[in-house]
């Protein structure tokens, strides 16, 4: 089943890119951009789903202030990462933006602890209730590591889906991944090809054979 537009996404391959993916341009012309991180409750769900904190970590302190902080971090990372992916001296990230990312990354992240669970196994927790700046630092540090690792940067791709601006790491065999998600943008393109075939469009079957994509069943 394809993901709904407002579903949280954790398929980019990097923590910082998963945060950027919580706001996305519309998937089709005429649609409005959509916000996946609209409430503190959604931020709590994202922090747990992205494994910023271990499962079960209390996040009672997450409020509208946290939400604004993470939304601002998201906008900052969107500018920086997209500028660096574009390449070339004229498209590099602004120095002021890089300094802001560095400042956010400089905050000490939550200290991890190994504790016994009910079955006697070891699980990870954090030492005390995490605060907003400490968790944001984890995301900012991931961005710093990504942008300064030539091997990881070489895997950065922008989704080829129509109107999609999401970024991801292409770790597929042969580096042939084209979409942020096969279930979202990939499925949308397969459906469009199916419709073109139904209307007598030329070349759709050739495209499917070339990319090894099986079209939807009619």
Buried (B, 14 or more C-beta within 10 A) or exposed (E): EBEEEEEBBBBBBBBBBBBBBBBBEBBEEEEEEBEBBBEBEBBBBBBBEBEBBBEEBEBEEBEEEBBEBBBEBBEBBBBBBBBBBEEEEEEBBEEEBBEBBEEBBEBEBBEEEEEEEEEEEEBEBBEEEBEBBBBBBBBBBBBBBBBEEEEBBEBBBBBEBEBBBBBBBBEEEEEEBBBBBBBBBBBBBBEBBBEBBEEEBEEBEEBBEEEEBEBEEE
